[in-house]
Amino acid sequence: MDKKSLSERDICSKYIAPAIAKAGWDMQGQVLERFGLWPA
């Protein structure tokens, strides 16, 4: 699979998140993947 054809979300799901989990981070308790920004 060509990485250039993947979306940012795909890259995160396939490469970044597994690397963080493998490093020992708790993906549920220590990592916030997405949050919304609302106008003040």
mmCIF entry with sequence, helices, sheets and N, C-alpha, C, O atoms, coordinates in Angstrom:
data_MODEL
# 
_entry.id   MODEL 
# 
_entity.id                         1 
_entity.type                       polymer 
_entity.pdbx_number_of_molecules   1 
# 
_entity_poly.entity_id                      1 
_entity_poly.type                           'polypeptide(L)' 
_entity_poly.nstd_linkage                   no 
_entity_poly.nstd_monomer                   no 
_entity_poly.pdbx_seq_one_letter_code       MDKKSLSERDICSKYIAPAIAKAGWDMQGQVLERFGLWPA 
_entity_poly.pdbx_seq_one_letter_code_can   MDKKSLSERDICSKYIAPAIAKAGWDMQGQVLERFGLWPA 
_entity_poly.pdbx_strand_id                 A 
# 
loop_
_entity_poly_seq.entity_id 
_entity_poly_seq.num 
_entity_poly_seq.mon_id 
_entity_poly_seq.hetero 
1 1  MET n 
1 2  ASP n 
1 3  LYS n 
1 4  LYS n 
1 5  SER n 
1 6  LEU n 
1 7  SER n 
1 8  GLU n 
1 9  ARG n 
1 10 ASP n 
1 11 ILE n 
1 12 CYS n 
1 13 SER n 
1 14 LYS n 
1 15 TYR n 
1 16 ILE n 
1 17 ALA n 
1 18 PRO n 
1 19 ALA n 
1 20 ILE n 
1 21 ALA n 
1 22 LYS n 
1 23 ALA n 
1 24 GLY n 
1 25 TRP n 
1 26 ASP n 
1 27 MET n 
1 28 GLN n 
1 29 GLY n 
1 30 GLN n 
1 31 VAL n 
1 32 LEU n 
1 33 GLU n 
1 34 ARG n 
1 35 PHE n 
1 36 GLY n 
1 37 LEU n 
1 38 TRP n 
1 39 PRO n 
1 40 ALA n 
# 
_struct_asym.id          A 
_struct_asym.entity_id   1 
# 
loop_
_struct_conf.conf_type_id 
_struct_conf.id 
_struct_conf.pdbx_PDB_helix_id 
_struct_conf.beg_label_comp_id 
_struct_conf.beg_label_asym_id 
_struct_conf.beg_label_seq_id 
_struct_conf.pdbx_beg_PDB_ins_code 
_struct_conf.end_label_comp_id 
_struct_conf.end_label_asym_id 
_struct_conf.end_label_seq_id 
_struct_conf.pdbx_end_PDB_ins_code 
_struct_conf.beg_auth_comp_id 
_struct_conf.beg_auth_asym_id 
_struct_conf.beg_auth_seq_id 
_struct_conf.end_auth_comp_id 
_struct_conf.end_auth_asym_id 
_struct_conf.end_auth_seq_id 
_struct_conf.pdbx_PDB_helix_class 
_struct_conf.details 
_struct_conf.pdbx_PDB_helix_length 
HELX_P HELX_P1 AA1 LYS A 3  ? SER A 5  ? LYS A 3  SER A 5  5 ? 3 
HELX_P HELX_P2 AA2 GLU A 8  ? ILE A 11 ? GLU A 8  ILE A 11 1 ? 4 
HELX_P HELX_P3 AA3 CYS A 12 ? ILE A 16 ? CYS A 12 ILE A 16 3 ? 5 
HELX_P HELX_P4 AA4 ALA A 17 ? LYS A 22 ? ALA A 17 LYS A 22 1 ? 6 
# 
_struct_conf_type.id          HELX_P 
_struct_conf_type.criteria    ? 
_struct_conf_type.reference   ? 
# 
loop_
_atom_site.group_PDB 
_atom_site.id 
_atom_site.type_symbol 
_atom_site.label_atom_id 
_atom_site.label_alt_id 
_atom_site.label_comp_id 
_atom_site.label_asym_id 
_atom_site.label_entity_id 
_atom_site.label_seq_id 
_atom_site.pdbx_PDB_ins_code 
_atom_site.Cartn_x 
_atom_site.Cartn_y 
_atom_site.Cartn_z 
_atom_site.occupancy 
_atom_site.B_iso_or_equiv 
_atom_site.pdbx_formal_charge 
_atom_site.auth_seq_id 
_atom_site.auth_comp_id 
_atom_site.auth_asym_id 
_atom_site.auth_atom_id 
_atom_site.pdbx_PDB_model_num 
ATOM 1   N N  . MET A 1 1  ? 0.836   -1.175 0.000  1.00 0.00 ? 1  MET A N  1 
ATOM 2   C CA . MET A 1 1  ? 0.000   0.000  0.000  1.00 0.00 ? 1  MET A CA 1 
ATOM 3   C C  . MET A 1 1  ? 0.887   1.246  0.000  1.00 0.00 ? 1  MET A C  1 
ATOM 4   O O  . MET A 1 1  ? 1.837   1.350  0.775  1.00 0.00 ? 1  MET A O  1 
ATOM 5   N N  . ASP A 1 2  ? 0.563   2.166  -0.866 1.00 0.00 ? 2  ASP A N  1 
ATOM 6   C CA . ASP A 1 2  ? 1.319   3.403  -0.989 1.00 0.00 ? 2  ASP A CA 1 
ATOM 7   C C  . ASP A 1 2  ? 0.866   4.386  0.089  1.00 0.00 ? 2  ASP A C  1 
ATOM 8   O O  . ASP A 1 2  ? -0.303  4.769  0.130  1.00 0.00 ? 2  ASP A O  1 
ATOM 9   N N  . LYS A 1 3  ? 1.785   4.792  0.956  1.00 0.00 ? 3  LYS A N  1 
ATOM 10  C CA . LYS A 1 3  ? 1.443   5.700  2.053  1.00 0.00 ? 3  LYS A CA 1 
ATOM 11  C C  . LYS A 1 3  ? 0.939   7.048  1.549  1.00 0.00 ? 3  LYS A C  1 
ATOM 12  O O  . LYS A 1 3  ? 0.180   7.724  2.244  1.00 0.00 ? 3  LYS A O  1 
ATOM 13  N N  . LYS A 1 4  ? 1.345   7.438  0.369  1.00 0.00 ? 4  LYS A N  1 
ATOM 14  C CA . LYS A 1 4  ? 0.910   8.730  -0.173 1.00 0.00 ? 4  LYS A CA 1 
ATOM 15  C C  . LYS A 1 4  ? -0.587  8.742  -0.488 1.00 0.00 ? 4  LYS A C  1 
ATOM 16  O O  . LYS A 1 4  ? -1.198  9.808  -0.559 1.00 0.00 ? 4  LYS A O  1 
ATOM 17  N N  . SER A 1 5  ? -1.171  7.568  -0.676 1.00 0.00 ? 5  SER A N  1 
ATOM 18  C CA . SER A 1 5  ? -2.598  7.512  -0.992 1.00 0.00 ? 5  SER A CA 1 
ATOM 19  C C  . SER A 1 5  ? -3.468  7.436  0.265  1.00 0.00 ? 5  SER A C  1 
ATOM 20  O O  . SER A 1 5  ? -4.694  7.489  0.168  1.00 0.00 ? 5  SER A O  1 
ATOM 21  N N  . LEU A 1 6  ? -2.846  7.311  1.445  1.00 0.00 ? 6  LEU A N  1 
ATOM 22  C CA . LEU A 1 6  ? -3.602  7.212  2.686  1.00 0.00 ? 6  LEU A CA 1 
ATOM 23  C C  . LEU A 1 6  ? -3.967  8.589  3.225  1.00 0.00 ? 6  LEU A C  1 
ATOM 24  O O  . LEU A 1 6  ? -3.257  9.570  3.007  1.00 0.00 ? 6  LEU A O  1 
ATOM 25  N N  . SER A 1 7  ? -5.085  8.638  3.928  1.00 0.00 ? 7  SER A N  1 
ATOM 26  C CA . SER A 1 7  ? -5.494  9.886  4.568  1.00 0.00 ? 7  SER A CA 1 
ATOM 27  C C  . SER A 1 7  ? -4.730  10.050 5.885  1.00 0.00 ? 7  SER A C  1 
ATOM 28  O O  . SER A 1 7  ? -4.078  9.121  6.361  1.00 0.00 ? 7  SER A O  1 
ATOM 29  N N  . GLU A 1 8  ? -4.824  11.233 6.453  1.00 0.00 ? 8  GLU A N  1 
ATOM 30  C CA . GLU A 1 8  ? -4.189  11.483 7.754  1.00 0.00 ? 8  GLU A CA 1 
ATOM 31  C C  . GLU A 1 8  ? -4.726  10.512 8.804  1.00 0.00 ? 8  GLU A C  1 
ATOM 32  O O  . GLU A 1 8  ? -3.959  9.995  9.616  1.00 0.00 ? 8  GLU A O  1 
ATOM 33  N N  . ARG A 1 9  ? -6.017  10.265 8.794  1.00 0.00 ? 9  ARG A N  1 
ATOM 34  C CA . ARG A 1 9  ? -6.663  9.342  9.737  1.00 0.00 ? 9  ARG A CA 1 
ATOM 35  C C  . ARG A 1 9  ? -6.126  7.918  9.538  1.00 0.00 ? 9  ARG A C  1 
ATOM 36  O O  . ARG A 1 9  ? -5.863  7.212  10.511 1.00 0.00 ? 9  ARG A O  1 
ATOM 37  N N  . ASP A 1 10 ? -5.964  7.501  8.279  1.00 0.00 ? 10 ASP A N  1 
ATOM 38  C CA . ASP A 1 10 ? -5.431  6.169  7.988  1.00 0.00 ? 10 ASP A CA 1 
ATOM 39  C C  . ASP A 1 10 ? -4.010  6.013  8.520  1.00 0.00 ? 10 ASP A C  1 
ATOM 40  O O  . ASP A 1 10 ? -3.678  4.987  9.115  1.00 0.00 ? 10 ASP A O  1 
ATOM 41  N N  . ILE A 1 11 ? -3.169  7.026  8.307  1.00 0.00 ? 11 ILE A N  1 
ATOM 42  C CA . ILE A 1 11 ? -1.789  6.993  8.789  1.00 0.00 ? 11 ILE A CA 1 
ATOM 43  C C  . ILE A 1 11 ? -1.769  6.842  10.306 1.00 0.00 ? 11 ILE A C  1 
ATOM 44  O O  . ILE A 1 11 ? -1.009  6.042  10.853 1.00 0.00 ? 11 ILE A O  1 
ATOM 45  N N  . CYS A 1 12 ? -2.611  7.618  10.975 1.00 0.00 ? 12 CYS A N  1 
ATOM 46  C CA . CYS A 1 12 ? -2.679  7.553  12.437 1.00 0.00 ? 12 CYS A CA 1 
ATOM 47  C C  . CYS A 1 12 ? -3.106  6.164  12.893 1.00 0.00 ? 12 CYS A C  1 
ATOM 48  O O  . CYS A 1 12 ? -2.488  5.588  13.788 1.00 0.00 ? 12 CYS A O  1 
ATOM 49  N N  . SER A 1 13 ? -4.153  5.625  12.288 1.00 0.00 ? 13 SER A N  1 
ATOM 50  C CA . SER A 1 13 ? -4.679  4.325  12.689 1.00 0.00 ? 13 SER A CA 1 
ATOM 51  C C  . SER A 1 13 ? -3.717  3.168  12.421 1.00 0.00 ? 13 SER A C  1 
ATOM 52  O O  . SER A 1 13 ? -3.608  2.242  13.225 1.00 0.00 ? 13 SER A O  1 
ATOM 53  N N  . LYS A 1 14 ? -3.030  3.227  11.298 1.00 0.00 ? 14 LYS A N  1 
ATOM 54  C CA . LYS A 1 14 ? -2.174  2.115  10.893 1.00 0.00 ? 14 LYS A CA 1 
ATOM 55  C C  . LYS A 1 14 ? -0.753  2.179  11.438 1.00 0.00 ? 14 LYS A C  1 
ATOM 56  O O  . LYS A 1 14 ? -0.115  1.141  11.615 1.00 0.00 ? 14 LYS A O  1 
ATOM 57  N N  . TYR A 1 15 ? -0.244  3.385  11.709 1.00 0.00 ? 15 TYR A N  1 
ATOM 58  C CA . TYR A 1 15 ? 1.158   3.513  12.082 1.00 0.00 ? 15 TYR A CA 1 
ATOM 59  C C  . TYR A 1 15 ? 1.393   4.205  13.429 1.00 0.00 ? 15 TYR A C  1 
ATOM 60  O O  . TYR A 1 15 ? 2.139   3.696  14.265 1.00 0.00 ? 15 TYR A O  1 
ATOM 61  N N  . ILE A 1 16 ? 0.771   5.341  13.637 1.00 0.00 ? 16 ILE A N  1 
ATOM 62  C CA . ILE A 1 16 ? 1.077   6.142  14.828 1.00 0.00 ? 16 ILE A CA 1 
ATOM 63  C C  . ILE A 1 16 ? 0.491   5.536  16.095 1.00 0.00 ? 16 ILE A C  1 
ATOM 64  O O  . ILE A 1 16 ? 1.212   5.338  17.073 1.00 0.00 ? 16 ILE A O  1 
ATOM 65  N N  . ALA A 1 17 ? -0.804  5.238  16.095 1.00 0.00 ? 17 ALA A N  1 
ATOM 66  C CA . ALA A 1 17 ? -1.450  4.684  17.291 1.00 0.00 ? 17 ALA A CA 1 
ATOM 67  C C  . ALA A 1 17 ? -0.814  3.360  17.734 1.00 0.00 ? 17 ALA A C  1 
ATOM 68  O O  . ALA A 1 17 ? -0.564  3.187  18.927 1.00 0.00 ? 17 ALA A O  1 
ATOM 69  N N  . PRO A 1 18 ? -0.545  2.430  16.828 1.00 0.00 ? 18 PRO A N  1 
ATOM 70  C CA . PRO A 1 18 ? 0.107   1.186  17.265 1.00 0.00 ? 18 PRO A CA 1 
ATOM 71  C C  . PRO A 1 18 ? 1.506   1.417  17.847 1.00 0.00 ? 18 PRO A C  1 
ATOM 72  O O  . PRO A 1 18 ? 1.909   0.717  18.776 1.00 0.00 ? 18 PRO A O  1 
ATOM 73  N N  . ALA A 1 19 ? 2.237   2.375  17.318 1.00 0.00 ? 19 ALA A N  1 
ATOM 74  C CA . ALA A 1 19 ? 3.576   2.676  17.840 1.00 0.00 ? 19 ALA A CA 1 
ATOM 75  C C  . ALA A 1 19 ? 3.485   3.257  19.253 1.00 0.00 ? 19 ALA A C  1 
ATOM 76  O O  . ALA A 1 19 ? 4.301   2.932  20.115 1.00 0.00 ? 19 ALA A O  1 
ATOM 77  N N  . ILE A 1 20 ? 2.495   4.110  19.486 1.00 0.00 ? 20 ILE A N  1 
ATOM 78  C CA . ILE A 1 20 ? 2.299   4.686  20.819 1.00 0.00 ? 20 ILE A CA 1 
ATOM 79  C C  . ILE A 1 20 ? 1.910   3.590  21.805 1.00 0.00 ? 20 ILE A C  1 
ATOM 80  O O  . ILE A 1 20 ? 2.432   3.544  22.919 1.00 0.00 ? 20 ILE A O  1 
ATOM 81  N N  . ALA A 1 21 ? 1.005   2.715  21.406 1.00 0.00 ? 21 ALA A N  1 
ATOM 82  C CA . ALA A 1 21 ? 0.584   1.606  22.272 1.00 0.00 ? 21 ALA A CA 1 
ATOM 83  C C  . ALA A 1 21 ? 1.753   0.655  22.553 1.00 0.00 ? 21 ALA A C  1 
ATOM 84  O O  . ALA A 1 21 ? 1.910   0.183  23.679 1.00 0.00 ? 21 ALA A O  1 
ATOM 85  N N  . LYS A 1 22 ? 2.562   0.376  21.548 1.00 0.00 ? 22 LYS A N  1 
ATOM 86  C CA . LYS A 1 22 ? 3.714   -0.508 21.716 1.00 0.00 ? 22 LYS A CA 1 
ATOM 87  C C  . LYS A 1 22 ? 4.741   0.091  22.684 1.00 0.00 ? 22 LYS A C  1 
ATOM 88  O O  . LYS A 1 22 ? 5.469   -0.642 23.353 1.00 0.00 ? 22 LYS A O  1 
ATOM 89  N N  . ALA A 1 23 ? 4.797   1.425  22.753 1.00 0.00 ? 23 ALA A N  1 
ATOM 90  C CA . ALA A 1 23 ? 5.715   2.109  23.661 1.00 0.00 ? 23 ALA A CA 1 
ATOM 91  C C  . ALA A 1 23 ? 5.217   2.077  25.106 1.00 0.00 ? 23 ALA A C  1 
ATOM 92  O O  . ALA A 1 23 ? 5.906   2.545  26.012 1.00 0.00 ? 23 ALA A O  1 
ATOM 93  N N  . GLY A 1 24 ? 4.017   1.522  25.321 1.00 0.00 ? 24 GLY A N  1 
ATOM 94  C CA . GLY A 1 24 ? 3.522   1.344  26.675 1.00 0.00 ? 24 GLY A CA 1 
ATOM 95  C C  . GLY A 1 24 ? 2.490   2.359  27.135 1.00 0.00 ? 24 GLY A C  1 
ATOM 96  O O  . GLY A 1 24 ? 2.100   2.353  28.302 1.00 0.00 ? 24 GLY A O  1 
ATOM 97  N N  . TRP A 1 25 ? 2.047   3.215  26.254 1.00 0.00 ? 25 TRP A N  1 
ATOM 98  C CA . TRP A 1 25 ? 1.035   4.205  26.621 1.00 0.00 ? 25 TRP A CA 1 
ATOM 99  C C  . TRP A 1 25 ? -0.339  3.542  26.685 1.00 0.00 ? 25 TRP A C  1 
ATOM 100 O O  . TRP A 1 25 ? -0.634  2.623  25.920 1.00 0.00 ? 25 TRP A O  1 
ATOM 101 N N  . ASP A 1 26 ? -1.167  4.018  27.599 1.00 0.00 ? 26 ASP A N  1 
ATOM 102 C CA . ASP A 1 26 ? -2.553  3.569  27.705 1.00 0.00 ? 26 ASP A CA 1 
ATOM 103 C C  . ASP A 1 26 ? -3.377  4.412  26.733 1.00 0.00 ? 26 ASP A C  1 
ATOM 104 O O  . ASP A 1 26 ? -3.608  5.597  26.972 1.00 0.00 ? 26 ASP A O  1 
ATOM 105 N N  . MET A 1 27 ? -3.810  3.806  25.653 1.00 0.00 ? 27 MET A N  1 
ATOM 106 C CA . MET A 1 27 ? -4.499  4.558  24.605 1.00 0.00 ? 27 MET A CA 1 
ATOM 107 C C  . MET A 1 27 ? -5.831  5.135  25.078 1.00 0.00 ? 27 MET A C  1 
ATOM 108 O O  . MET A 1 27 ? -6.279  6.148  24.541 1.00 0.00 ? 27 MET A O  1 
ATOM 109 N N  . GLN A 1 28 ? -6.471  4.521  26.064 1.00 0.00 ? 28 GLN A N  1 
ATOM 110 C CA . GLN A 1 28 ? -7.746  5.031  26.559 1.00 0.00 ? 28 GLN A CA 1 
ATOM 111 C C  . GLN A 1 28 ? -7.555  6.128  27.596 1.00 0.00 ? 28 GLN A C  1 
ATOM 112 O O  . GLN A 1 28 ? -8.330  7.083  27.628 1.00 0.00 ? 28 GLN A O  1 
ATOM 113 N N  . GLY A 1 29 ? -6.544  6.010  28.440 1.00 0.00 ? 29 GLY A N  1 
ATOM 114 C CA . GLY A 1 29 ? -6.376  6.935  29.548 1.00 0.00 ? 29 GLY A CA 1 
ATOM 115 C C  . GLY A 1 29 ? -5.352  8.040  29.342 1.00 0.00 ? 29 GLY A C  1 
ATOM 116 O O  . GLY A 1 29 ? -5.437  9.085  29.988 1.00 0.00 ? 29 GLY A O  1 
ATOM 117 N N  . GLN A 1 30 ? -4.390  7.830  28.457 1.00 0.00 ? 30 GLN A N  1 
ATOM 118 C CA . GLN A 1 30 ? -3.311  8.800  28.304 1.00 0.00 ? 30 GLN A CA 1 
ATOM 119 C C  . GLN A 1 30 ? -3.308  9.533  26.965 1.00 0.00 ? 30 GLN A C  1 
ATOM 120 O O  . GLN A 1 30 ? -2.587  10.518 26.802 1.00 0.00 ? 30 GLN A O  1 
ATOM 121 N N  . VAL A 1 31 ? -4.094  9.071  26.021 1.00 0.00 ? 31 VAL A N  1 
ATOM 122 C CA . VAL A 1 31 ? -4.039  9.644  24.681 1.00 0.00 ? 31 VAL A CA 1 
ATOM 123 C C  . VAL A 1 31 ? -5.413  10.188 24.296 1.00 0.00 ? 31 VAL A C  1 
ATOM 124 O O  . VAL A 1 31 ? -6.409  9.467  24.354 1.00 0.00 ? 31 VAL A O  1 
ATOM 125 N N  . LEU A 1 32 ? -5.462  11.441 23.910 1.00 0.00 ? 32 LEU A N  1 
ATOM 126 C CA . LEU A 1 32 ? -6.680  12.059 23.405 1.00 0.00 ? 32 LEU A CA 1 
ATOM 127 C C  . LEU A 1 32 ? -6.491  12.245 21.908 1.00 0.00 ? 32 LEU A C  1 
ATOM 128 O O  . LEU A 1 32 ? -5.703  13.083 21.469 1.00 0.00 ? 32 LEU A O  1 
ATOM 129 N N  . GLU A 1 33 ? -7.219  11.458 21.130 1.00 0.00 ? 33 GLU A N  1 
ATOM 130 C CA . GLU A 1 33 ? -7.019  11.493 19.685 1.00 0.00 ? 33 GLU A CA 1 
ATOM 131 C C  . GLU A 1 33 ? -7.698  12.673 19.013 1.00 0.00 ? 33 GLU A C  1 
ATOM 132 O O  . GLU A 1 33 ? -7.114  13.299 18.129 1.00 0.00 ? 33 GLU A O  1 
ATOM 133 N N  . ARG A 1 34 ? -8.905  12.981 19.413 1.00 0.00 ? 34 ARG A N  1 
ATOM 134 C CA . ARG A 1 34 ? -9.640  14.055 18.752 1.00 0.00 ? 34 ARG A CA 1 
ATOM 135 C C  . ARG A 1 34 ? -10.463 14.822 19.776 1.00 0.00 ? 34 ARG A C  1 
ATOM 136 O O  . ARG A 1 34 ? -10.991 14.253 20.731 1.00 0.00 ? 34 ARG A O  1 
ATOM 137 N N  . PHE A 1 35 ? -10.553 16.084 19.559 1.00 0.00 ? 35 PHE A N  1 
ATOM 138 C CA . PHE A 1 35 ? -11.449 16.909 20.350 1.00 0.00 ? 35 PHE A CA 1 
ATOM 139 C C  . PHE A 1 35 ? -11.862 18.108 19.509 1.00 0.00 ? 35 PHE A C  1 
ATOM 140 O O  . PHE A 1 35 ? -11.114 18.566 18.646 1.00 0.00 ? 35 PHE A O  1 
ATOM 141 N N  . GLY A 1 36 ? -13.033 18.593 19.769 1.00 0.00 ? 36 GLY A N  1 
ATOM 142 C CA . GLY A 1 36 ? -13.539 19.709 18.985 1.00 0.00 ? 36 GLY A CA 1 
ATOM 143 C C  . GLY A 1 36 ? -13.106 21.040 19.549 1.00 0.00 ? 36 GLY A C  1 
ATOM 144 O O  . GLY A 1 36 ? -12.854 21.173 20.747 1.00 0.00 ? 36 GLY A O  1 
ATOM 145 N N  . LEU A 1 37 ? -13.022 22.007 18.692 1.00 0.00 ? 37 LEU A N  1 
ATOM 146 C CA . LEU A 1 37 ? -12.728 23.376 19.099 1.00 0.00 ? 37 LEU A CA 1 
ATOM 147 C C  . LEU A 1 37 ? -13.966 24.214 18.829 1.00 0.00 ? 37 LEU A C  1 
ATOM 148 O O  . LEU A 1 37 ? -14.466 24.257 17.705 1.00 0.00 ? 37 LEU A O  1 
ATOM 149 N N  . TRP A 1 38 ? -14.448 24.867 19.848 1.00 0.00 ? 38 TRP A N  1 
ATOM 150 C CA . TRP A 1 38 ? -15.629 25.703 19.719 1.00 0.00 ? 38 TRP A CA 1 
ATOM 151 C C  . TRP A 1 38 ? -15.243 27.143 19.921 1.00 0.00 ? 38 TRP A C  1 
ATOM 152 O O  . TRP A 1 38 ? -14.325 27.438 20.687 1.00 0.00 ? 38 TRP A O  1 
ATOM 153 N N  . PRO A 1 39 ? -15.914 28.031 19.259 1.00 0.00 ? 39 PRO A N  1 
ATOM 154 C CA . PRO A 1 39 ? -15.634 29.465 19.475 1.00 0.00 ? 39 PRO A CA 1 
ATOM 155 C C  . PRO A 1 39 ? -15.919 29.859 20.913 1.00 0.00 ? 39 PRO A C  1 
ATOM 156 O O  . PRO A 1 39 ? -16.847 29.339 21.532 1.00 0.00 ? 39 PRO A O  1 
ATOM 157 N N  . ALA A 1 40 ? -15.132 30.766 21.439 1.00 0.00 ? 40 ALA A N  1 
ATOM 158 C CA . ALA A 1 40 ? -15.286 31.197 22.832 1.00 0.00 ? 40 ALA A CA 1 
ATOM 159 C C  . ALA A 1 40 ? -16.501 32.069 23.018 1.00 0.00 ? 40 ALA A C  1 
ATOM 160 O O  . ALA A 1 40 ? -16.775 32.517 24.131 1.00 0.00 ? 40 ALA A O  1 
# 
